[in-house]
Amino acid sequence: MLSSRKRKPFLRAALAGFVSALALTAAAKADPIAVLDRYGAYVSVEGYGANVVRVTIATEKDQALKGPGYGLLPGALDNSGFHRTSDQGGDSFASSALTLHVDAAKAPRVPSTMEKYFAPQLPPVTLQVKNARGEVVLNMDGWSMAPHTVAGEKTYQVGASFKSPADEHYYGMGQNQQSVGPLDLRGRTLDCKHWYDAPGGETVCVPVLVSSKGYAIVWDNPAETVLNAGINGATSLTSTVGERVSFFVITGDTPADIYGAYARLTGKTPIPPKAAFGLIQSKARYDSQDEILRVAKTYRQKKYPLDIMVIDWFYWTRMGQLDINPAEFPNPDAMNQDLHAMGMQSIISIWPRFETSGRYFNELDAKGYLLKDEDGRSVDGLPFRSDRTGGLIDVTNPAARKWFWEHARDNVLSHGFDYPWLDETEPDLVPDGFFYSIGSGDRYHNVFPLLHVENASQGLRAWRPNRRPLILSRAAYLGAQRTGALFWSSDISPQWEVLARQIPTGLNMTASGIAYWGNDIGGWQYLPQTTSYTGTPLVSPAGAEETVGQNHDYPELMVRWFQYGTFLPTLRLHGDRKHTEIWAFGPEAEAIMARYDTLRYALVPYLYAQAKVTYDTGVPFMRALWMDFPHDPAVANIGTEYMFGPAFLVAPVTEPGQTHKQVYLPAGTDWYNYWTNEKLAGGQWVTVASPIDQIPLFVRAGSILPLGSAVQSTAEKQKIVALKVYPGRDASFTVYDDDGLSLDYEKGKGGALATLRWDDRSGKLTADGAREPFAKAPAELVQVMGR
């Protein structure tokens, strides 16, 4: 062990990195509208477009003046739409969309005896935010900075509290897998941090809190943060490390107002390669090149559509070796050529950890490119889990980021692989108590996935100009949506309860601005070969014994999970079991899953159009009911069903043996049962038949649903073969298509648009735009449901 005298230079270096990092983020910012002095509490006010205001509060003026932290885009500040007025009551900052009022400082007074012991030492700051109609939507009634020492550094625990009306509901805050159904965060305490070992499943911190009152708070602090939502009439956010309170308030009447502003702050969600909307086949793990190609060829022989094959971990000779084992994968270049010839693409897992006996550990250690302990030594492994091997690449160090990308590119991806899978992005090697180059892991607990994934995203764009990046990532942070990553819910268990947890988990993740979220279809963890279930499964396990053993109800779970996955932004089969392919769970399961695989590909024109909408507006296309039906109070806490684009209402089955399900149909519209075309009024709970081959699925009246032709992958040219119209009101739908691979859409070229319009009174559909086949004969494709 080094003496305390020798530790201090390392800590000072880490602190210097922290100061330098903040200076870089501050350098690009313009002056705030105002910096107010409330008897030593400095309040900085900045505008970021008409419906966004940033508030920063600190006891040191230079802290109040510093720019936003990680995840926020430089150059987004825009004060031009705000004007300031002041009077005895305080200072107001108004735009066309909101008004921020910071109350005047209260006159100093002698504290009471009680206050001498229990009152905060900070000068009070209170403020209100009003929307465009002058309604108070946010009322901050307190802030805090409590001194303490973290990782040897004197710092503060910082927070703010807000009044919480009884009828206010809260959503977002990233991925939290506590709930098996209820969606509203009100009444809950959430630990917003990246935490692989969270009891319900990995948590991921994306600190965006969205309120039913028409606003969102973007909390600007990457340390571990605790949310207390609507408890005893108050909502608070508190971070373990910081020298200021910094947050953004976004106001808006619609999701487009909120998420469009969030995209201005943190980046747009790009359109993924079209292959991302097809089936992605993965397993932990495919043992060889021969097995990969055998599975791919079987999909083609069975004519089950498939777009991407995935190679998971331990294809390498040693962790951190950044190589491909020639004994198992003798010619990865040829393997990828064969996959490409079949119309498939490939993803390969690349880990950020380096074991000490690997070829790169000593180099990375000597260069200071790994996470360090307080004595400046590279951290090796985890002290509390069995996987105790490997140092973590320090992605906060630009030189280390560059090193990692170049070696991943040249050693692995250059063998014809299309995209990387960046696993362990929480990171799995927990940084608390350790040190990055920019400062302590406690201070920057949540930044790793943003920096790591964005590094690869930028590297892919530079390496393959005009080709879209795609990355699988297990964690996210503010701004991570701009990287082109597909996020998933980590290493969940293959259980019915876990399936139920996925639905509210995903809806709060997408409400946090992360549109492309999914999960391991079937669950990742090892599948027990027996079960305690005593009922008769709805799917026969006959023929699945090699995969499931005596776990005879698992094929039914797999079928229900695959049905749900068909209506997720990404559909990816995965799991730690002998086989994970569509045909591995018995003939009965295979037939149903194959049917849904075909349905998924028929929906690609619909899904791809939603991808363009998300790129243009920021609004996720898998979303909770409150986004589409804000005036229906019954939907506020429903996390068991959701909208999938503007047309579909999806209500997955999450219980074994269930053949009927209670589904709520939101008020304000009629609904069609997708399977029967029965029309039902909204605003009611209905009992829906859900035989094993049907997921409860409804289509909103006034919808146009384009369906594509049968293809084996999205590499094939897909025609529109039907336009299903669900009458009941006028409708429009904009179809979008392009080459599915290039970045031309970002330049406003290369894509084709056609807006379809249904006139409900005349019963006619017309098309604007020259895209085939709509310009010539859209009427020939129209199928009017219920007639």
ROLUMNU-41198 format. One record per residue: x, y, z of N, C-alpha, C in turn. Coordinates in steps of 0.05 Angstrom, whole numbers, plus 5000, padded with zeros to 4 digits. Layout:
% residues N
XYZXYZXYZ
...
//
This chain:
% residues 787
501749765000500050005000501750255000
500950454986502350704986501550865010
503451035019502851205042500851415034
499551545054497651755048498951985033
501552025039503052235025503052184995
503451924988503651854959500851834946
498751804962496151794950495252074940
496052274955495052544949495652644921
498052594910498452684882496452564863
495752304866493852174848491152304851
490352354876487752484881487652764869
489952904873490153174862489953174831
491252964819491152944790488252884781
486952714796484152654789482352894791
482853054812481253294816481853504794
484453514786485153694765483753614739
483553344734482053254711479153344712
477953324736475153404739474853704733
476553864743476354154738476754214709
478654074696479054114667476654034651
475353804659473053714644470753914646
470354024669468154224672468854474657
471454544656472154784641471654744612
472054494601471454444573468554474567
466854374585463954394580463054684582
464454834599463555114603464555294580
466655204566467955384547466155454524
464255274517462655314493460155474499
459655544524457055664531457155974529
454856084524454656374523453856474551
453556734554452856844580449956774586
449356734612446556694620444856944617
442256914619440557154619441157324643
441557194666442057334691443357144711
444857264729445757124753444757284777
443057164792441757294815443157224841
443357414859444657374885442457374906
442057144918440057124940441557094966
442857314975444457314999446557095000
447957064977450056864976449356604963
446856574955446056354938445756464910
447556384892447556494865445856314847
444056454833442156314815442656404787
443556214770443956284741441556184725
440656354707438356294690439156304661
438556084646439256074618436955964602
436556064578434555964560435755784539
434355574532435155384512432955344492
432055564480429655564463427355644481
425155704468422855824481421755654504
421855384502420455224522422455074541
424955174542426955054560428455264575
428655224601430155404618431955234636
434455324639436255194657436655364682
436555234705437055364731439455244744
441355404752443655304767443955464793
444255324815444355454841446855364855
448355544867450855474881451555694901
453255634920454155834938456655974928
457955864908460155984894459356074867
459856324861458856434835459956294811
462556214813463756084790462455804785
461455674806459955424802457355474788
455955684795453355754783453755824754
456155924746456556004719457555784700
458255554712459355334695457155224677
458055124654456255014635455054754643
453254644627452054384633454154164632
453453934645455253714646454953524623
455753274627455853074605453053014595
452952964568450552894555449153124541
449653364551448353604539450053704516
448753784494450253874470451354154474
453754204465454754474465453254644444
452954894450451755074430448755074430
447454934449444554924450443355174464
444955324478443855554493442755764474
440355854480439056054464437256224481
438256454489436756634507434956834492
434956824465433857034449430857074453
429456864461426556894463425556974491
427457034509426657104537427057394542
425257504559425657774570425357774600
426657954613426757954642425258194653
423758144674422558364690423158314719
423258534735423958514763422158694779
421358604803419858774821420558684850
418958784869419558714897419158414902
417558284885417057994889419157814879
421057924862423157764851423657824822
424657624807425357654779423957454763
422857544740421457364721422857364695
422857124682424157084656422056944638
421057094619418756994603419456964574
418356754562418456704533415556654524
415256584499412556524489411556254500
413256094512412455824521412455784551
413955954566414155914595414956164609
414556174635415556394652416856264676
419256344681420656264706420656504725
419656464749419856684769421556584792
423556734798425256684821424556884843
423656774865422656954887424957124898
424157364907426157544919427157414945
429557484952430757384977429157495001
428757315020427557405045429557565061
428557765075430257935092431657775113
434157825119435557675140434257715167
434457515183433357535210434957355229
434557405254435957235274434556965276
435956745272434656485273433656425301
431556275302430456185328432355965340
431855895365433455695377433355435362
430955355354430655105338432255125312
432055355298433355385273436355375275
437455455298440355445302441355155300
439654965308440454695308439654535283
437354605271436254445250435754585224
435954845223435454985197437854955179
437454945153439654935134441355185135
443855155128445655385128445555545103
443955445083443955575057441855795056
442456015042440356215036438156085020
435656135027433455995013433156104984
432455924966431755984939429155844932
427155984923424655864914423955974887
422655814871421955904844419555754834
418355864813416055744800416355754770
415355554756415255554727412355544718
411555724700408955724689409055644659
406955524649406755454621405755694605
405255654579404455874562401755994570
400155844584397555944593397556074620
399956094631400256224657399756044681
399455784676398955594698401655504710
401755504737404155404750404355104747
406455014735406854724731409054614749
410854794759413054694776413554904797
413854814822414354994844416554874861
418954994858421254904874421255054901
421154894923420955024949423354984966
425554874955427954844971430154714956
432654774965434954644953436854574975
438954414969440754324991443554284980
445454344998448254274993449454195021
449653935025450553835051453453745048
455353865063458153785059458753505069
460253355054461253095063463753025046
465052805052467452715038466852455023
467452454997466952214981469552154966
470451904969472951814956475252004962
475452094987477652264995477352554986
475052624975474652894964472453034980
473053274989471053435003469153544982
466653484985464653564965461953594980
459753574965457153624976455153414965
453153354981450753224971448853444964
447953444939446353674929443653584920
441653754923438953674915437053904914
434653854904432454044903429853904908
427954054919425353934925423154104912
421053974904418854104889416254014901
414354194901411654124910410353934890
408753744901407553534885404653524890
402953644873400053634876399153344875
396953284889395953014891395352884865
394653044845393852924819396152924799
398652954808400952954790402152674788
402852594763403952334758406752364746
408452174751411252194742412151954726
413852004706414851784689417751834682
419051624672421751654662423851564681
426051714684428351654701429851404693
429751334667431351114657430050844662
431650644666430750374668430750284697
428350224707428050114734426149884733
426949654742425349414739423949324764
423149514781421749444806418849354801
417549474782414649434780413949204762
411749064769410648854752408148944737
407549204739405149304725404749594727
404449704751404049994754406350154741
405550374728407550534713408350784728
406450924741406951184754409151154775
411051334775413251334795412351464821
410051584822409151724846408951534870
410051624892410051464916412351274918
414251284898416451104898419151254902
421051114914423751214916425551054897
426851184879428551054859431451134863
433150944861436050994862436951014833
437351254823438051294795441051264791
441851014786444650954781444850704764
447050674751447450424736448250204756
446550004757446849794779446049524767
448049374759447549114747446148924766
446748944792445748744811443148834825
441749034814439149114825437348874827
435848844849434248594853432248534830
430948734819429048684798430248654771
432748714768434148724742435648984741
437548994723439349224721437849494719
438749684736437749954733439650124716
438550314702440050494684439050774689
440850954695440151224702440051404677
437751494669437451704650435651914663
436852114677435352284696433552484682
431452384669429352544657426752474670
425552664685423052624700420852774685
418952624675416752744659414252744676
412852974676410453004693407953014676
405752924688403152944675402253234673
403553414686402853694686403853844662
405253704644406253834620408953954622
410753824636413553914638415353674643
417953714639419953514646422253654659
423553514678425953604690428253424680
430353554670432753414662434853474684
435553284700437253314723440153294713
441653504717444353524706446453464727
446753204733448753104752449152814747
451652724740452052444734452652264758
452652374782453052204806450452044812
450751854829448451704838446351904849
443851874840441752064846439251914857
438152014878435751894889433252064883
431251944872428652074868426651984889
425452184902423052134918420752264904
418952114894416952214876414252234889
413252484894410652524904410152394931
412052404949411752294976411252514996
409052505010408252705029408152985016
407052984992406653234978409053364966
411353214964413753334953415253134936
416653244916418453084899421253194902
423253024906425953124908427852954892
430053094883432252964870434753034885
436352834892438752874909441052714898
443252844892445652704882447852694903
449352484902451352434924453752614922
454352714898456752884894456053124877
457053354885456653594868457253854884
457654064869458054324881455954524873
453854424860451654604851449154434846
446954564844444454444835444054544807
443754364788443454444760441254264747
439254394735437154244722435854414700
434654274681433154404659430254344664
428554534657425654504657424654534628
423254334618422054344591419054354595
417754544582414854554583413654474555
411254374556409954314530407254184534
405454224516402754114517402653834504
404653754489404653504475407353364478
407353104474409952964474411953084455
411053174431412853294412414153544423
412753704439413953934452416153854471
415553654487417553564508419953434495
419453234478421653074467423153214445
421753394431423253554411425253734425
424453854448426354024463428553854475
427953614485430053434495432053364474
431153324449432953274427434753514421
433653754424435353994420437554004441
436853914465438853924487440953704485
440153464477441853234480442353084454
440953144433441553014407439152864397
438952854370436752714357437252414358
435052264356435251964354435451894325
437751794316438051734288436351494279
435951464253434551234242436551004241
435950784254437850564252437950444224
439950274218439750124194437149964193
436049924170433449794168433549504180
435949384179436249114190435549104219
435749324233435149334262432249274268
430449304248427649254251426848964245
428748814234428148534229428948364254
428948104250429647924272432647914275
433547934301436347914308436647654324
438447474315438847214327441447204343
441147154369443447144387443246904405
445546834418445546624438448046664455
447946574480450346574496451346294500
453046194483454146324460454246124437
454546224412455146054389458145984390
458645714390461345624396463245644373
462245674349464045664326462845794302
464645834283463845944257461845754243
462445494245460645304233457745324244
457545354271454945374283453445624274
454845844273453646094263452446054235
454045944217453045904190450945694188
451045494205448945284205446245404213
446245574233443845694242442745884221
444546044209443646234188442446084164
443745874156442745724133440045584140
439745494164437145374172434945574170
435445824179433346024176432546054146
434546054129433946094101432445844090
433245604098431945364089429045344098
428545434122425845434133424245674123
425545864111424346114101423146284123
424546284146423846464167425646714165
424446944162426047194158427947234181
430347324174432447394193434347594181
435147794197436947994187439747994199
440047924225442647964238443347714254
445747614251446847404269448847544288
448747454313450447574334452347374346
454847464349456847304363457347434390
456647284410456947374438459747314448
460147344473462847334486464347064482
466847074491468646844491469146724464
468946874443470046804417473046864417
473947014438476747094440478346884454
481046904454482746714468483146794497
482747044503483047144531481547414533
480347464556478847714559480747954556
480048134538481748364533483848314512
483948074501485948014480485248154454
482648214451481748344427482648184402
482047924403482647754380480247564376
480447394355478447194349479846924348
478846744365480146484368480046334341
482446284329482446144303481545854304
481645734328480745454330477745434326
476245634334473345634332472345794308
473746004302473046184279475446214261
476046004245478446004229478546214207
476146294197476146494176473646674179
473746864198471447034202470747204178
472747274162472147434138470347274119
470947024115469346854098466546814110
466446774136463946744150462046984144
463147224147461547464143460847494113
462547414095461847414067459447234061
459446994075457246814071454646924082
454847054106452447184117451347404099
453147564089452347784071451047674046
452047454036450947334012448147234017
447447164042444747084049442947314057
443947564053442347794060442347854090
444347764104444547804133446947984140
446748104164449048254174449848124201
452048234212453148104237453748314258
453548234283454248384306456148214323
458248334334460048184351460548344377
460648194399460948314426463848384431
464248624441466948724448466848834476
468448724494468348794522470449014529
469849174550471749384558473649304580
473949044585475648954607478048794596
480248814612482848694603484048544626
484348284624485448124645488548164646
489648134669492448204674494348034657
493647784650495347614634494947654604
493247834596492747884568494948054556
494948074529497248204516497148504518
494948624527494748914528494749034556
494448864576494148984603496549154611
498949054607501349214616501549474601
500949474576500949724560498949924570
496449824575494350004584494950104613
496049924629496850004656498950214656
500950184640503250374639502350644628
500450644610499450894599497351034616
496450894637494351004655491651004642
491150804626488650784611486450624624
486950534649485050364663484050504688
481650424698480650524723482650474745
483050674763485050654784483750654812
485350534831484550564859485750814870
485350864896486351114909489451134909
490750904906493650904905494750924877
493050954857493950984830494450724816
493550504827493950244815491450164798
491850034776489649934760487949734776
485349774775483549594789483249334773
483349114786483148854773480848704785
478548684770476348524778474548644798
472548484807470448564825470848434852
470648584874471048464900468648304910
466348334898463948214910462548014891
463747944869462447764851464547564840
463647344829465547134821467247204797
466247394780467847464756469947674763
472047584775473947774788476347834770
476047834745478347864727477948104709
480048274708480148474687480048764696
481648924684481649214688479749344668
478549564676476549704660477849934645
477349944619478350174603477150434613
478850634616477950894626477051064603
474451044596473551184573473251484577
473651584602473651874606476251994596
478251834590480851924580480751914549
480852134535480552134506482651954492
485051944503487151774491486351474494
485251404517484351124522482051054504
480251244500477951194482479051144454
480851304445481951274418483351004416
484850934436486250674435484250444433
482150454449480250234449478850214422
477950434411476550414385478350314363
480750414362482550334340483250034342
483649924366484249644369481749474364
479449564373476949414367476449404337
476849624325476449644295478349464280
480949494286482949354270483149064276
482748984302483048704310480648534305
478248664307475748504307473948584285
472948834285470948914266471948904237
474448934232475548944205475248674191
474548464205474148204193471348174181
470148394173467648384159465148404177
465548454203463248484220461948764216
459348764217457949014210457749204234
457349094258456749274280457949154306
458549324326459549224351457249204372
457549014390455948994414457749074437
457049294450458649394472457349304498
458249084508457048964533458349104557
457149054580458249154606458449464607
456649594594456849884593455850034617
455149884639454250034663456450204676
458850134681460249884673459849674694
460449424686460249204705462249224728
464549334722466549394743465849654756
464349644778463049884790465250084797
464950334788467150534793467150664820
465050624837464950764862467450694879
468650894891471050864907473550854891
473350854864475650854846475751114831
477651124811478151384799478451354769
476951524754477451574726479551794723
480351844699482352064695481052334701
478452364699477152624704476252654732
476452454749475552474776474552214787
473252224810472451974823470151834808
470051574811467851424800465251484813
465351584838462851664851461751914838
463452104832462552354820461452304792
462652114777461852064750460751784746
459251694766458251424766456751344740
455251534728453451464707454351534679
456851634675457551734649458751524630
459551294642461051094625459651014600
457050934601455850844576455651064554
455151304562455051524541457751544528
459951574543462551614531463551374515
462951134526463950894513462450844487
459850874487458250814463458551034442
458651284451459051504432461751484419
463751394433466451354422466251164398
464850934402464650744380462850854358
460751004364459051114344460551314326
462151484339463751674323465851524307
467051314319468951164304467851024280
465450914283464150784260463550974238
462651214245462051414224464551504209
466751524224469251604211470451384194
470051134203471250904189469650834164
466950854167465250784144463451024138
464551224125462951464119460351394104
458351534112455651504100454451234104
455251104126453850854134453050884163
450550824169449450854195450750674216
451450784239452350604260450050464274
450650224284448750084301450449954323
449549974348451049874370449049754390
449549514400448049414423449349514448
447749624466448849734491447049664514
448249604537446849514560446149744580
447049984575446350204592446450464576
445450674588445150934574445451164595
445451404584445451644601444251864583
444052104595443052334579444552344552
443152364531444352394504445052134491
444851904505445751654493444051584468
441651694466439951634443441251724417
443051914418444152034393446351854381
447051634395449351474385448551264365
445951214361445151004343445050734357
444950724383445050474398442250364402
442150094404439849954412440349854441
438649944459439049874487437249644496
438249494515436549264525436849244555
435049084567434749084596436548904611
438748824599440948674612440248384616
441548254635441547964638439247874656
436847894645434447824660433947524660
432347434678431747144682429447054664
429446794657427246684640424846604657
423346804667421146754685418746924676
416346834683413946984677413947254691
414747264716414747514730416647714717
418847624707420747794694419547904668
418147744653416747834629414848064637
413348034658411448244667412948494673
415248474686416848714693417748864668
418148734646419248864623417549084612
414849054615413049244601413249524614
412749554641413149824652416049914651
417949734653420749804651421349944625
420449824603420949934577419550204572
417150224583415550474578416750714593
417850664617419250894630421950954617
423250744606425750794592425250964566
423150894551422651054527421651334535
420251354557419351614567421751794574
424051664578426551814585428051904560
426851864537428151954512429751744498
429651494508431051274496429051104480
428851164454426751044438427250754431
429750674428430450404418431250234442
429350104453429649934477428349664472
429549454482428449194480429449014502
429148754499430148574519430948304506
432248144521432947874511430447704510
429447654486426947494484427447214495
425847154516426146904530427746924556
429047154560430747184584433547074580
435547214591438247134586439346914605
438646934630439946764650439446464644
441146294656440946004653438045914658
437145734640434445634642434445374659
433145374683432945134698431644914681
432644664685431644444668429244304681
428244414702425744324715424044564722
421544514729419744734736417844644758
416844844773414944784794412044814785
411744904759409044944748407644684746
405144664756403644414757401344414737
400944634723398744644703399444514677
397544504659398044394632398844624614
401244634603402044854586400244884562
399945134552398445184528400045114503
402645074506404444984484405744724492
405444524475406644264482409744284481
411044184502413944184502415243954485
413543794473414543564457416443674435
418743554434420743634414422643844424
422143954448423844164458425644074481
425643814486427043704510430043774510
431243774487434143834486434744114496
432844294493433244574502432244624530
429844514536428544594561428544374582
429444134575429443914595426543854603
426143854630423443804641421944064648
423044284639421744544643419544574623
417344424627415344384606413644634600
413644844617412045074611413645294598
416345244594417945454582417245514553
416645314536415845384509413445574508
411545544526409345734527410346014534
412146034554413246294561414746414537
416246244523417746344500415846454478
413646314474411746414453410646684461
409846714487408646964495410747184494
413247124501415347324500415947414472
415847214453416347284425414147454414
411647394422409447564413409747844422
410547884447411148144458413448274442
415548124437417848224423417248324395
415248194383414448284356413648574356
412648674379411748954381413649104400
416249054398418249214410419849354389
421249574395422949704375424949514362
426049324378427849124367427048854377
427248654359426448384364428948214363
429848124387432447974388432147734407
432547504395432647254410435347214423
435347144448437947114462437446934486
439646834498439346684523441646494528
442046434553444146244561442845964562
442345854539441245584537442345444512
441845194510443245044488442445144461
439845214458438945324432437045554438
436945744420435145974423433546034398
433845874377432645934352429645874352
428245974333425345944331424445654333
426045474321425245194320426145024344
427345154364428545014387426644944409
424045024407422245004430419844824423
420144654404418044464396416444564373
415244374358413744454334411444644339
410044614361407744804366408845084370
410845124386412045384390413145494364
414545324349415745404324413645524305
411445394302409345484283408345764291
407945814317406946074326409046284323
411446224331413646424330414246494301
414146294283414646354255412446534243
410046504253407846674244408346964252
409347004277409847274286412347394274
414247224267416647314252415747434225
413947294212412847384186411347644190
409747664212408247904217410048134222
412248094237414148304242415148424216
415848254197416948354171414748494155
412248404157410148544143409748824154
410548864180410149124193412549314189
414649224175417049394172416349664159
414649684138414049954128412850134149
411150024166409950174188412050254208
413750064216415850124236417850324225
418650304201420650484189419550764187
417050794182415751054182415851174210
415551004231415751104258418551194265
420551054254423351134259423851414248
422651474226423051744214421651954232
419251884242417852074260419452124285
420651914297422251944320424652114314
425952074292428252244284427352534281
425052584270424152864265423152994290
421852844308420552964331421752904358
423152684360424152594386422252414401
419752394392417752244407418151944402
418351784423418651494420416251364407
416551154392414251024380413150794396
414650694415413450524436413050704460
410550744468410050944489407650864506
407850954531405650904549403151054541
400850964550398251074541397951364548
399251464570398851744578399851934557
401651854540402652034519400552094498
399051884490397051914469394351994480
393851944506391151994517391452144544
392552384543393052534568390552624583
388252624569385852714582384152484593
385252244592383852014603385251934629
384052004652385451954677385851654683
384451484670384651194675387251084666
388751214648391151104637393651174652
393451354672395751464685397651264697
396651034706398350844720398350574706
397550564681397450304667400150254654
401450044664404049954653403949674642
401549574636401249304626400549304596
400149534584399549554556400749824546
400849854520402250094509401450134480
402150374470401850434442404450364428
404150254404406450194387406050344361
407050584360406350764338403550874343
402451024324399851144328397450954326
397950714315395750544309395250324330
397350184338397049944354396949994384
395049854397395049824426395749534432
397949494447399049224452398649154482
397648924488397248834515398348554519
400948524523402148254524401048084547
400947824541400147624562402647564578
402447574604404747534622404247324643
402147164640401546954660401246684646
402146474658401846214646398946124645
398245984624395545874622393346084616
394146334611392146544608391046544579
388446524577387146524551385146754548
384846924569383247164568384747384584
384647624575386047844589384348084591
384448224613383048474616384748694604
383648844585385049054570383449304572
384749524578383449784578383649914551
381450004540381450154514381050444521
383050614516382950894524380551044511
379651244526377251394517378051584495
376051674480376451874459376651764431
376451494429376651374402375351094404
374650984381373850704380376350534373
376050274378378350084374377349844359
379149724343378649484328380449264339
379249034345380848804352382248714326
384948704327386448654303385848384291
385248184308384847914298382047864288
380048004299377247944292375948174277
377248414278376048664266373548754281
373048644305370848744321371449024330
369349204328369749484335368549524363
370149654381369349704408369749994415
368050094433368350374442370550394462
371850624462373950674482372850764509
374550784529373750864555372650634572
373450394566372450164581374549944583
374349774604375849524606374249304592
375649144576374248934562375848674567
374448454566375648184568376248084540
378748044535379647984507380547694506
379547544487380547274483383447284475
385047114488387947104481388846824480
387846674460388846404457391946414451
393246194453396146194453397346314428
395846314406396946424382396246724378
395046854398394147134395395047294419
396447514413397047714433394747914432
393548004454391448204452392548454438
391248524416392248734398389948884386
389949154389387849314379389049534361
387349634343388149854325386150084329
387250324332385650554337384050624312
381450694315379850784293381151034281
381151054255382451274242385451224237
386050974232388850884227389150774198
391450824187392250704161394750534167
394550284160396750094166397949984141
400350074133401549964109402949694115
402449494099403649234103405449164079
407849044085409748984065409648694055
410848644033410848384021412748194037
412447944033414147744046416947764036
418847794054421747804048423247634068
425647554060427347404078429147574096
429447824088430948024104430348294092
431048494108430648774098432548844076
434448674069436148724047434648694020
432448554021430748523997429048773993
428448833969426549043963423748953971
422549103988419849033999417749213987
415649103976413449253965411249283986
409649493983407249523998405049353985
403949163999401948983986399149043997
398849194019396249254029396349514045
394149654044393749894061391149844077
391449754101389149694118388149954130
385650014126384450254137382450174158
382650304181380850264203379150504206
376650504195375050744193373950834220
372651064219371451174243372151474246
374151554232374851844231376851874208
377252124199379252174179382052094189
383752014171386351924179388452004159
390952014168393252054150395551894161
397351814143399751664151401851724130
404151794139406351854121408251614120
408451494096410251264092413051384085
415151264096417851344090419551104083
421251144063423050924056425551054044
427850904047430350994035432050744032
434650774028436350544023436850374048
436050464071436250314096438950284108
440950424097443650384106445350644107
444850824089446551064087445551284107
447251494108446551724125445351954108
444551894084443452094066441052234079
439452084094437052204106437752444124
440152444136440952664153441452914137
441952884111442453104093439853184078
437653054085435153114072434853004044
436352794038436152684011436152374013
435352253991435551963989432951823998
431251954012428751824022426451884004
424351734007421851773992419551784012
417851984008415652024026413052024010
410951914023408351934011406351944035
404652144034402652174055399952064045
398951864059396451744053394251884069
391951934057389752074070387151914066
385851864088383251734087381051924094
379151964076376752124080374551934089
373851954115372051764126369251794115
368452034108365752084098365351964070
367352004053367151904026368151624023
369651524043370651254042372851224021
374451434017376551423996379251484008
381251353997384051404005385551523982
387051733987388651863967391551873977
393351943958396251953965397452203954
399152333971400752553962403652463960
404852503937407652423934407852223912
410252193901410652033877411551753883
411651673908412751413914410951193904
412151003890410550763881409850593905
407450463905405550463883403350663887
403650843906401451023914400651223892
402551303876401951513857400051413835
399951153831398351043809395750933818
395850743837393350603843393150533872
393050723890392850653918390250513924
388150563909385550443915385750133913
387450033895387649743892388849603916
390249753933391549643957389849663982
387749823981386249894005384449664014
384649604040382849414053381549564076
378949614074377549754095376449554116
377349574140376649374160373749434171
372449224178369749244190367649294169
368249264144366249304123366049054106
//
